[in-house]
């Protein structure tokens, strides 16, 4: 979106029309909401019926801490839009800025110039026809199992060891007034209000405990983590089924090279237990866009800009990555989790300050 608004030709290729709902991408934190506000897109999220979240609670051991969302940097509430709501808003804004968007495209390889520099992609369109597209910069934003990362040989520079699994679904008419995060050893849970009067309810534990993920597993873990929350969920209207995330250790990949870059989960993935995935993806997309815009067309200048992009990303991500990895590995007790949550909050606050320091760029 920012690249297109600065006169650069942008071609967006996506296999599916809009992203699937995943646990990490529901609860936008303040930094993500701030970006949508600055881009002129937050009103569209609100108009889609996304409920404002003005309170968040943390339950651990025998304590529940309620935190009111205070107004800061123009943000006075948080939001957790479904991907079927947020993705069309982002795509429409990109197209309005001048980007060309094509759905149903599968990338199968990259093209290189005589120097070995990435110079485009090849693949198949939704009708199975071969296509090729040249590019001065190819950006992979294709998730943790990134095809682009594999094709360019992007190495993992930091690997996590913690891997929580989770089972989740969408309940209707659930009595909740904000984000709810519940932490007990090998029994985490949460409630995230979202669109259409629904709330995402999840339960997390080690992969061995979650197994294939079923209603009874979610209910068992939720009841252990918080009997009070479990009673409210029992009184709500359940979904037809639940979904399972089987767990995957986090990682930080090298995210740039000659003619290519990675953003979002493709370059940096951490466990969904932090509920910070989409917030970081929006942050990194802007960091990369600003790096490209700030550089001229020379190879050396572009290289320096991309290196600065990753350095900034890594600086902002490292504290959050480390504490998330510890929490996801369930390497803590009831006595220790409070301090870890304070570390998590501090890392998020530093990210907000960095985003707030950006000059305002409005999308419309």
C-alpha positions as CSV (number, residue, x, y, z in Angstrom):
1,X,0.0,0.0,0.0
2,X,2.7,2.5,1.0
3,X,4.9,1.4,-1.9
4,X,2.1,1.9,-4.4
5,X,1.3,5.3,-3.1
6,X,4.9,6.3,-3.7
7,X,4.7,5.6,-7.4
8,X,6.2,2.1,-7.3
9,X,4.5,-0.6,-9.4
10,X,3.3,-3.2,-6.9
11,X,1.9,-6.7,-8.0
12,X,0.4,-8.7,-5.2
13,X,0.1,-12.4,-5.8
14,X,-2.0,-14.6,-3.4
15,X,-2.9,-18.2,-3.4
16,X,-6.2,-17.8,-1.5
17,X,-8.6,-14.8,-1.7
18,X,-8.4,-14.0,2.0
19,X,-6.5,-15.5,4.9
20,X,-7.9,-18.1,7.2
21,X,-8.7,-17.2,10.8
22,X,-5.7,-18.1,13.0
23,X,-5.4,-17.6,16.7
24,X,-2.4,-15.3,16.6
25,X,-4.1,-12.9,14.1
26,X,-7.3,-12.1,16.0
27,X,-6.3,-9.9,18.8
28,X,-4.7,-6.7,17.5
29,X,-2.5,-5.0,20.1
30,X,-2.1,-1.2,20.4
31,X,0.7,-1.0,17.8
32,X,-1.4,-2.8,15.2
33,X,-4.5,-0.6,15.9
34,X,-2.2,2.5,15.8
35,X,-1.1,1.5,12.3
36,X,-4.6,1.0,11.0
37,X,-5.6,4.4,12.5
38,X,-2.6,6.1,10.8
39,X,-3.4,4.4,7.5
40,X,-7.0,5.6,7.6
41,X,-8.4,2.1,7.8
42,X,-9.5,1.8,11.5
43,X,-12.9,3.3,10.7
44,X,-13.6,0.6,8.2
45,X,-12.7,-2.1,10.8
46,X,-15.1,-0.4,13.2
47,X,-17.9,0.0,10.6
48,X,-17.7,-3.7,9.9
49,X,-19.0,-4.3,13.4
50,X,-15.8,-5.2,15.1
51,X,-16.4,-4.6,18.9
52,X,-14.1,-2.2,20.7
53,X,-12.1,-3.8,23.5
54,X,-11.6,-1.4,26.4
55,X,-10.5,-3.9,29.0
56,X,-8.1,-6.8,29.2
57,X,-7.7,-9.3,32.1
58,X,-4.9,-11.6,33.1
59,X,-5.6,-14.6,35.3
60,X,-2.9,-16.6,36.9
61,X,-2.5,-18.7,40.1
62,X,-5.3,-17.2,42.3
63,X,-5.1,-13.7,41.0
64,X,-7.0,-11.8,38.3
65,X,-5.7,-8.5,37.1
66,X,-8.0,-6.2,35.1
67,X,-6.4,-3.5,33.0
68,X,-8.4,-0.7,31.4
69,X,-7.2,0.3,27.9
70,X,-6.1,3.9,28.4
71,X,-6.0,6.3,25.5
72,X,-2.5,6.8,24.0
73,X,-1.3,7.9,20.6
74,X,-4.9,8.4,19.5
75,X,-5.9,4.8,20.3
76,X,-8.5,4.3,23.0
77,X,-9.6,0.7,22.3
78,X,-8.2,-2.6,20.8
79,X,-9.9,-4.7,18.1
80,X,-9.8,-8.3,17.0
81,X,-11.3,-8.4,13.5
82,X,-11.9,-11.7,11.7
83,X,-9.6,-12.2,8.7
84,X,-12.7,-12.2,6.5
85,X,-13.2,-8.6,7.7
86,X,-9.7,-7.3,7.8
87,X,-8.2,-8.8,4.7
88,X,-10.7,-7.2,2.2
89,X,-10.1,-3.9,3.9
90,X,-6.3,-4.2,3.4
91,X,-6.7,-5.5,-0.2
92,X,-9.1,-2.7,-1.1
93,X,-6.7,-0.1,0.3
94,X,-3.8,-1.5,-1.6
95,X,-5.7,-1.5,-4.9
96,X,-6.9,2.0,-4.2
97,X,-3.3,3.0,-3.8
98,X,-2.4,1.6,-7.2
99,X,-1.4,-2.0,-6.4
100,X,-2.5,-4.8,-8.8
101,X,-3.9,-7.8,-6.9
102,X,-4.2,-11.3,-8.4
103,X,-5.7,-14.2,-6.4
104,X,-5.4,-18.0,-7.1
105,X,-1.7,-17.8,-7.9
106,X,0.8,-20.4,-6.8
107,X,4.5,-19.6,-6.9
108,X,6.7,-22.5,-8.0
109,X,10.0,-20.9,-8.6
110,X,12.0,-17.6,-8.7
111,X,13.7,-16.0,-11.6
112,X,17.3,-14.7,-11.4
113,X,19.3,-12.4,-13.5
114,X,22.9,-13.0,-14.9
115,X,24.3,-12.0,-11.5
116,X,22.2,-14.5,-9.6
117,X,20.0,-11.7,-8.1
118,X,16.3,-12.6,-7.7
119,X,14.5,-10.8,-10.5
120,X,11.0,-12.2,-10.5
121,X,8.8,-15.3,-9.9
122,X,7.2,-18.0,-12.0
123,X,4.1,-20.1,-11.1
124,X,0.6,-21.0,-12.1
125,X,-2.6,-19.0,-12.0
126,X,-6.0,-20.2,-10.8
127,X,-6.7,-21.9,-14.1
128,X,-3.4,-23.8,-14.0
129,X,-1.7,-21.7,-16.7
130,X,2.0,-20.9,-16.4
131,X,2.9,-17.3,-15.8
132,X,6.0,-15.2,-15.0
133,X,6.4,-11.8,-13.4
134,X,9.6,-9.7,-13.3
135,X,10.4,-7.6,-10.3
136,X,13.1,-5.3,-8.9
137,X,12.2,-6.7,-5.4
138,X,10.3,-9.9,-4.6
139,X,8.7,-9.9,-1.2
140,X,7.6,-13.2,0.4
141,X,4.7,-12.8,2.9
142,X,3.5,-16.4,2.6
143,X,3.5,-17.6,6.2
144,X,5.7,-19.7,8.4
145,X,6.0,-22.5,5.8
146,X,7.1,-19.9,3.3
147,X,7.7,-21.1,-0.2
148,X,9.7,-17.9,-0.9
149,X,12.0,-18.5,2.0
150,X,12.7,-22.0,0.8
151,X,13.3,-20.8,-2.8
152,X,15.8,-18.1,-1.8
153,X,17.5,-20.2,0.9
154,X,16.7,-17.9,3.8
155,X,18.4,-19.4,6.8
156,X,17.0,-19.5,10.3
157,X,19.1,-17.2,12.4
158,X,17.3,-17.8,15.7
159,X,15.3,-20.9,16.7
160,X,12.9,-21.2,19.5
161,X,12.4,-24.3,21.6
162,X,8.9,-23.8,23.1
163,X,5.9,-25.1,21.2
164,X,2.4,-24.9,22.6
165,X,-0.6,-26.5,21.0
166,X,-4.1,-25.1,21.1
167,X,-7.7,-25.9,20.3
168,X,-10.1,-23.1,19.5
169,X,-13.5,-22.1,18.2
170,X,-16.1,-19.3,17.9
171,X,-18.9,-19.1,20.5
172,X,-21.9,-16.8,20.2
173,X,-23.6,-14.7,22.9
174,X,-20.7,-15.2,25.3
175,X,-20.7,-12.9,28.3
176,X,-17.3,-11.1,28.1
177,X,-16.3,-7.4,28.1
178,X,-12.7,-7.6,26.7
179,X,-9.7,-9.7,26.1
180,X,-9.3,-12.5,28.7
181,X,-5.9,-14.2,29.1
182,X,-5.6,-17.1,31.5
183,X,-2.3,-18.7,32.4
184,X,-1.9,-21.9,34.5
185,X,0.9,-24.5,34.1
186,X,0.1,-26.6,31.0
187,X,-3.4,-25.0,30.9
188,X,-3.7,-21.6,29.2
189,X,-6.9,-20.2,27.8
190,X,-8.4,-17.0,26.4
191,X,-11.5,-15.3,25.2
192,X,-11.2,-12.8,22.3
193,X,-14.4,-10.8,21.3
194,X,-14.7,-10.5,17.5
195,X,-17.3,-9.8,14.8
196,X,-20.9,-10.9,14.5
197,X,-21.4,-11.2,18.2
198,X,-18.9,-14.0,18.5
199,X,-15.8,-14.6,20.6
200,X,-12.8,-16.8,19.9
201,X,-12.3,-19.2,22.8
202,X,-9.1,-21.1,23.0
203,X,-7.3,-23.5,25.3
204,X,-3.6,-24.2,25.1
205,X,-1.2,-26.8,26.5
206,X,1.6,-29.0,25.4
207,X,1.1,-30.8,22.1
208,X,0.8,-34.1,24.0
209,X,-2.1,-32.9,26.0
210,X,-4.0,-31.2,23.2
211,X,-3.6,-34.2,20.9
212,X,-6.0,-33.9,17.9
213,X,-8.0,-31.3,19.6
214,X,-11.7,-31.8,20.5
215,X,-14.5,-30.1,22.4
216,X,-13.9,-32.1,25.5
217,X,-10.2,-31.2,25.5
218,X,-10.9,-27.5,25.2
219,X,-13.6,-27.8,27.9
220,X,-11.3,-29.8,30.3
221,X,-8.4,-27.3,30.0
222,X,-10.6,-24.3,30.3
223,X,-12.3,-25.7,33.4
224,X,-8.9,-26.3,34.9
225,X,-7.5,-22.9,34.0
226,X,-10.6,-20.9,35.1
227,X,-13.9,-22.6,36.3
228,X,-15.6,-19.2,36.2
229,X,-14.7,-18.7,32.5
230,X,-15.7,-22.2,31.7
231,X,-19.1,-21.6,33.2
232,X,-19.7,-18.6,31.0
233,X,-18.6,-20.5,27.9
234,X,-21.0,-23.4,28.8
235,X,-23.8,-20.8,28.9
236,X,-23.0,-19.5,25.4
237,X,-23.9,-21.0,22.0
238,X,-21.1,-23.3,20.9
239,X,-19.8,-23.7,17.3
240,X,-20.3,-26.7,15.1
241,X,-16.7,-27.6,15.5
242,X,-13.3,-26.5,16.8
243,X,-9.9,-26.2,15.2
244,X,-6.5,-27.3,16.3
245,X,-3.0,-25.9,16.1
246,X,-0.5,-28.7,16.8
247,X,2.4,-26.4,17.8
248,X,5.6,-25.3,16.1
249,X,8.7,-23.7,17.6
250,X,9.3,-20.1,16.7
251,X,12.1,-18.8,14.5
252,X,13.7,-15.7,13.1
253,X,14.9,-16.0,9.5
254,X,17.3,-13.9,7.5
255,X,14.8,-11.7,5.8
256,X,16.6,-10.0,2.9
257,X,19.0,-10.7,0.1
258,X,19.8,-9.6,-3.5
259,X,16.4,-8.8,-5.0
260,X,14.2,-10.4,-2.2
261,X,12.8,-9.8,1.3
262,X,10.5,-11.5,3.7
263,X,7.8,-10.1,6.0
264,X,5.3,-11.4,8.5
265,X,5.4,-15.1,9.6
266,X,7.7,-15.8,6.6
267,X,10.5,-14.0,8.2
268,X,9.7,-14.1,11.9
269,X,7.3,-16.5,13.6
270,X,6.5,-16.9,17.2
271,X,4.0,-19.0,19.1
272,X,0.4,-17.8,19.0
273,X,0.3,-17.7,22.8
274,X,1.4,-14.1,22.6
275,X,-1.6,-13.2,20.3
276,X,0.8,-10.8,18.6
277,X,1.2,-12.3,15.1
278,X,-0.8,-9.8,13.0
279,X,0.4,-6.8,15.0
280,X,4.0,-7.7,14.1
281,X,3.1,-8.5,10.5
282,X,1.7,-5.0,10.1
283,X,4.7,-3.5,11.7
284,X,7.2,-5.4,9.5
285,X,5.3,-4.6,6.4
286,X,5.7,-0.9,7.1
287,X,9.3,-1.2,8.2
288,X,10.1,-2.9,4.9
289,X,8.0,-0.4,2.8
290,X,9.8,2.5,4.4
291,X,13.2,0.9,3.8
292,X,12.4,0.5,0.1
293,X,10.9,4.0,-0.2
294,X,14.0,5.6,1.5
295,X,16.5,3.9,-0.8
296,X,17.4,4.9,-4.3
297,X,17.7,2.5,-7.2
298,X,21.4,1.6,-6.6
299,X,22.2,-1.9,-5.5
300,X,24.3,-0.7,-2.6
301,X,21.7,1.7,-1.2
302,X,19.0,-0.9,-1.5
303,X,21.2,-3.4,0.3
304,X,21.8,-1.0,3.2
305,X,18.1,-0.2,3.5
306,X,17.1,-3.9,3.6
307,X,19.8,-4.6,6.2
308,X,18.5,-1.7,8.3
309,X,15.0,-3.2,7.9
310,X,16.0,-6.5,9.4
311,X,18.1,-4.9,12.1
312,X,15.2,-2.8,13.3
313,X,12.8,-5.8,13.1
314,X,15.2,-7.9,15.1
315,X,15.7,-5.2,17.7
316,X,12.0,-4.8,18.3
317,X,11.3,-8.5,18.1
318,X,14.0,-10.1,20.2
319,X,12.5,-9.4,23.7
320,X,9.1,-10.5,22.6
321,X,10.4,-13.6,20.9
322,X,12.4,-14.7,24.0
323,X,9.6,-14.3,26.5
324,X,7.0,-15.8,24.2
325,X,9.3,-18.9,23.7
326,X,9.5,-19.3,27.4
327,X,5.8,-19.1,27.9
328,X,5.0,-21.4,25.0
329,X,7.4,-24.0,26.4
330,X,5.5,-24.0,29.7
331,X,8.8,-23.5,31.5
332,X,7.2,-21.6,34.3
333,X,5.2,-21.9,37.5
334,X,2.3,-20.0,39.0
335,X,4.8,-18.0,40.9
336,X,6.9,-17.1,37.8
337,X,4.2,-16.3,35.2
338,X,3.4,-12.8,36.5
339,X,7.0,-11.6,35.9
340,X,7.0,-13.1,32.4
341,X,3.7,-11.3,31.6
342,X,5.3,-8.0,32.8
343,X,8.2,-8.7,30.4
344,X,5.7,-9.3,27.6
345,X,3.9,-6.0,28.3
346,X,7.2,-4.1,28.3
347,X,8.2,-5.5,25.0
348,X,4.9,-4.5,23.5
349,X,5.2,-1.0,24.9
350,X,8.6,-0.5,23.3
351,X,7.1,-1.6,20.0
352,X,4.2,1.0,20.3
353,X,6.8,3.8,20.9
354,X,8.7,2.8,17.8
355,X,5.5,2.8,15.7
356,X,4.3,6.1,17.1
357,X,7.6,7.7,16.1
358,X,6.8,7.0,12.4
359,X,5.6,9.9,10.3
360,X,1.9,9.7,9.6
361,X,1.0,8.1,6.3
362,X,-2.7,8.1,5.4
363,X,-4.1,5.5,3.1
364,X,-7.0,7.4,1.7
